[in-house]
Amino acid sequence: PGPQTPSCGHPPSPVESDQLALLPPATGPFFRYRTYLDWLEQPFPGAVPSLRPLLRRAWPAPLFGLLFLLSSHLFPLEAVREDAFYARPLPARLFYMVPVFFAFRMRFYVAWIAAECGCIAAGFGAYPVAAKARAGGGPTLQCPPPSSPEEAASLEYDYETVRNIDCYGTDFCVRVRDGMRYWNMTVQWWLAQYVYKSAPTRSYVFRSAWTMLLSAYWHGLHPGYYLSFLTIPLCLAAEGRLESALRGQLSPGAQKAWDWVHWFLKMRAYDYMCMGFVLLSLGDTLRYWASIYFCIHILAMAALGLGLALGGGSPSRRKTAPQATSLAPEKLREE
């Protein structure tokens, strides 16, 4: 099926609403009504592949599930709420956020892969590869619908429109900024289109703060959400200023070392922010962060100050040497 006109056509009928209810919106991915309408109007739905794409997408889920069960058993979150936890040495308290975030990622990887597989099983979100579909947004190029079953069967399809998680990108991208793009991808598209672009300021950092504030509200009213999401703009500003000031002046070998250090710190920043997301309460979050001396906040403010002192530009305007987006070869991607 190819994209038709951008109009949404007619509101869903009761029958269409029942069909829509069979899809997995509760866990994601987000999709547009245009995508839903294209699914209903597929001229030759039998020609759209689903079994092989489903198996290709589903294969890592059992491994991720086992890793989640193992890590959450060995490093239970409830331990952080106990007084005895804060009697542990500082290195142990610092380390604990790493497996907590690991378990958090594995849980969401399984949930989102399962949700994507539900869409794929229904043939939902399938577009020809030539349409260059984006997660959430759908096709970016016009692709005329096939005129016969044979033509439809000869096309190569993908399900990028309903792709909600890039596990490889999440784990191996270098920057905090890129990590956001690989996580909950369809919702990130919606936030970028309807929240970020409509922010009341043009500053990249303040636009990001506005988007993160509304994203936190979307998740709920627990203070941990706001503490975590509103730490992201500080990290974005810090990495952008420092990268602009220093990375472009380094040799290729030093840039590679920079990227490894940047990746390591990016992962620790997400470990740190995850603790607020899972502990939820103001007291529990601040108690844990205080026990490790608010290290990510302090490091980010120091990096921001250094970047400003060295003349680093705004993250939205920086001009640096080409940035590595990930640390592992492309052929190692899971799909």
C-alpha positions in Angstrom: 0.0 0.0 0.0 1.2 3.5 -0.8 0.3 6.8 0.9 -2.7 8.4 -0.6 -3.8 12.0 0.0 -2.9 13.5 3.4 -6.6 13.9 4.3 -7.9 11.6 7.1 -11.0 10.7 5.1 -13.9 9.8 7.4 -14.0 9.2 11.2 -13.8 5.5 12.2 -17.0 3.6 12.0 -17.9 1.2 14.8 -16.5 -1.7 12.8 -13.3 0.2 12.1 -13.0 1.1 15.8 -13.3 -2.6 16.7 -10.5 -3.4 14.3 -8.4 -0.6 15.8 -9.0 -2.0 19.3 -7.4 -5.3 18.2 -4.1 -3.4 17.8 -1.8 -2.9 20.8 -1.9 0.9 21.5 -1.6 0.5 25.3 2.1 -0.2 25.1 2.8 1.5 21.8 3.6 2.2 19.2 1.9 5.4 18.4 0.4 5.7 14.9 -1.4 8.2 12.9 -5.0 7.8 11.6 -3.5 8.0 8.1 -1.5 4.8 8.8 -4.7 3.1 10.1 -6.6 4.2 7.0 -3.9 2.9 4.7 -4.1 -0.4 6.5 -7.9 -0.6 5.9 -7.5 0.4 2.2 -4.7 -2.0 1.3 -5.7 -3.2 -2.2 -4.0 -6.6 -1.8 -3.5 -7.3 1.9 -2.6 -11.0 1.2 0.5 -9.9 -0.6 1.9 -8.0 2.4 4.4 -10.2 4.3 4.0 -10.6 8.0 5.4 -14.0 9.2 9.0 -13.5 8.3 9.1 -9.8 9.5 7.4 -10.9 12.7 10.0 -13.7 13.4 12.8 -11.4 12.5 11.6 -8.7 14.9 10.6 -11.1 17.7 13.7 -13.3 18.0 15.6 -11.2 20.6 12.6 -10.8 22.9 13.0 -14.1 24.8 16.7 -13.3 25.6 15.7 -9.8 26.8 13.0 -11.3 28.9 15.4 -13.7 30.6 17.9 -10.9 31.2 15.2 -8.8 32.8 14.2 -11.6 35.1 17.8 -12.3 36.1 18.8 -8.7 36.6 15.7 -7.7 38.5 16.1 -10.8 40.8 19.8 -10.1 41.5 19.3 -6.3 41.9 15.8 -5.6 43.1 14.6 -2.0 43.1 13.1 -2.3 46.5 16.5 -2.6 48.0 17.1 1.1 47.2 14.2 2.0 49.5 15.7 0.2 52.5 17.9 1.9 55.1 20.4 -0.9 54.9 21.2 0.1 51.3 22.7 3.4 52.4 25.1 1.7 54.7 26.8 0.2 51.6 30.1 1.7 50.3 29.8 4.5 47.8 31.0 2.4 44.8 28.3 -0.2 45.5 25.6 2.6 45.6 27.0 4.0 42.4 27.0 0.7 40.6 23.5 -0.3 41.6 21.9 2.2 39.2 23.5 0.3 36.3 21.7 -3.0 36.7 18.5 -1.2 37.6 18.5 0.7 34.3 19.6 -2.5 32.5 16.5 -4.3 33.9 14.3 -1.3 33.0 15.6 -1.4 29.4 15.1 -5.2 29.1 11.5 -4.9 30.3 10.6 -2.2 27.8 12.4 -3.9 25.0 10.2 -7.0 25.5 7.0 -4.9 25.8 7.7 -2.8 22.7 8.9 -5.7 20.6 5.7 -7.6 21.5 3.6 -4.6 20.6 5.4 -4.2 17.3 4.8 -7.9 16.6 1.1 -7.4 17.2 1.1 -4.8 14.5 3.2 -6.9 12.2 1.0 -9.9 12.6 -2.0 -7.8 11.4 0.0 -6.4 8.5 -0.4 -3.0 10.1 2.1 -0.3 9.3 3.6 -2.1 6.3 4.8 0.2 3.4 7.0 -0.4 0.5 10.7 0.2 1.3 10.7 2.8 -1.5 8.3 4.9 0.6 11.1 5.5 3.2 8.7 5.3 6.1 9.7 6.9 9.4 8.7 5.7 12.9 5.4 7.3 13.8 5.2 9.5 10.8 4.8 6.9 8.1 5.9 7.3 4.4 8.1 10.3 3.4 7.8 9.6 -0.3 4.8 9.0 -2.5 4.5 5.4 -3.6 1.7 4.5 -6.1 -0.4 1.6 -4.9 0.2 -1.7 -6.8 -2.3 -2.5 -9.6 -2.3 -6.3 -9.3 -1.6 -9.0 -6.7 1.6 -9.9 -8.6 2.9 -6.4 -8.5 2.1 -6.1 -4.8 3.9 -9.4 -4.1 7.0 -8.2 -5.9 7.4 -5.2 -3.7 9.7 -5.2 -0.7 8.0 -4.0 2.5 9.1 -2.8 5.9 7.4 -1.9 9.2 9.4 1.1 10.1 6.2 3.1 10.7 5.4 1.1 13.8 9.0 0.6 14.9 9.1 1.8 18.5 12.5 0.8 19.8 15.9 0.5 18.4 17.6 -1.7 21.0 21.0 -1.4 19.3 20.8 2.3 19.0 19.7 2.8 22.5 22.6 0.9 23.9 25.4 1.9 21.6 24.7 5.5 20.4 27.2 8.0 21.7 25.1 11.0 22.8 22.3 11.6 25.2 20.6 13.4 22.3 20.7 10.3 20.1 19.6 8.0 22.9 16.3 9.9 23.0 15.6 9.3 19.3 16.0 5.5 19.6 13.7 5.1 22.6 9.9 5.1 22.2 10.5 6.2 18.7 7.0 6.7 17.5 6.1 8.8 20.5 9.3 10.8 20.0 8.2 11.6 16.5 4.8 12.9 17.9 6.6 14.9 20.6 9.0 16.4 18.0 6.2 17.3 15.6 3.5 18.7 18.0 5.4 19.7 21.2 9.0 20.5 20.4 8.2 22.5 17.2 5.5 24.5 18.9 7.6 25.4 22.0 7.4 29.1 22.9 11.2 29.6 22.4 13.6 28.8 19.6 16.4 27.7 21.9 17.2 24.0 21.5 17.8 23.4 25.2 14.6 25.3 26.3 12.6 23.6 23.6 13.9 20.3 24.9 13.0 21.3 28.5 9.5 22.2 27.3 9.1 18.8 25.6 10.5 16.9 28.6 8.1 18.8 30.9 5.1 17.7 28.8 6.4 14.2 28.5 6.7 13.9 32.2 3.1 15.1 32.6 2.1 12.6 30.0 3.6 9.8 32.2 1.9 11.0 35.4 2.3 13.2 38.4 5.0 11.3 40.3 7.8 13.8 41.2 10.4 11.3 40.0 9.2 11.7 36.4 9.8 15.4 36.5 13.2 15.1 38.3 14.4 12.7 35.6 12.9 14.3 32.5 14.1 17.8 33.5 17.6 16.6 34.0 17.8 15.7 30.3 18.0 19.3 29.1 21.0 20.0 31.4 22.8 16.9 29.9 21.9 18.0 26.4 23.3 21.5 27.0 26.5 20.1 28.6 27.3 17.6 25.9 26.5 20.1 23.2 28.7 22.9 24.5 31.6 20.7 25.4 31.5 18.8 22.2 31.4 22.0 20.2 34.3 23.4 22.1 36.7 20.4 22.1 35.8 17.4 19.9 36.4 19.1 16.5 40.0 20.1 17.6 41.0 16.5 18.3 42.8 14.1 16.0 40.8 11.1 14.6 42.2 8.8 17.2 41.5 11.2 20.0 38.0 11.7 18.7 37.4 7.9 18.9 38.6 7.9 22.5 36.3 10.9 23.1 33.3 9.0 21.7 34.0 6.0 24.0 34.2 8.3 27.1 31.1 10.1 25.8 29.2 6.9 25.4 30.2 5.7 28.9 29.0 9.0 30.5 25.8 8.9 28.4 24.9 5.5 29.8 25.7 6.6 33.3 23.5 9.7 32.8 20.6 7.5 31.8 21.3 5.1 34.7 21.1 8.1 37.0 17.9 9.5 35.5 16.2 6.1 35.4 16.4 6.0 39.2 14.0 8.9 39.5 11.7 7.3 36.9 11.4 4.0 38.8 11.6 5.3 42.4 8.9 7.8 41.6 8.7 9.6 44.9 10.5 12.8 45.7 12.0 11.5 48.9 13.3 8.2 47.5 14.7 9.8 44.4 16.5 12.6 46.2 17.7 10.2 48.9 19.4 8.0 46.3 20.8 10.9 44.3 22.1 12.5 47.5 23.8 9.2 48.4 25.9 9.4 45.3 26.4 13.2 45.7 24.2 14.2 42.7 27.2 13.2 40.6 25.6 13.5 37.2 24.1 16.9 38.0 27.5 18.1 39.2 29.4 16.6 36.2 26.9 18.0 33.7 27.1 21.5 35.2 30.9 21.3 35.2 31.0 20.2 31.6 28.6 23.0 30.7 30.7 25.5 32.5 33.9 24.3 30.8 32.2 24.3 27.4 31.0 27.9 27.9 34.5 28.9 29.1 36.1 27.4 26.0 33.6 29.1 23.7 31.4 26.1 22.8 28.4 27.0 20.7 24.7 26.2 21.3 23.8 22.5 20.7 21.5 23.5 17.9 24.2 25.5 16.1 27.4 23.6 16.8 29.7 22.9 13.9 32.0 20.0 14.8 33.8 17.2 13.1 31.5 14.3 12.0 30.1 12.6 15.1 30.0 8.9 15.5 26.4 7.8 16.2 27.3 4.4 17.6 30.3 2.5 18.7 29.7 -0.9 17.1 29.7 -1.8 13.4 26.4 -1.5 11.5 26.5 -5.2 10.6 26.0 -6.0 14.3 22.5 -4.6 14.3 19.9 -7.0 15.5 17.8 -6.6 12.4 
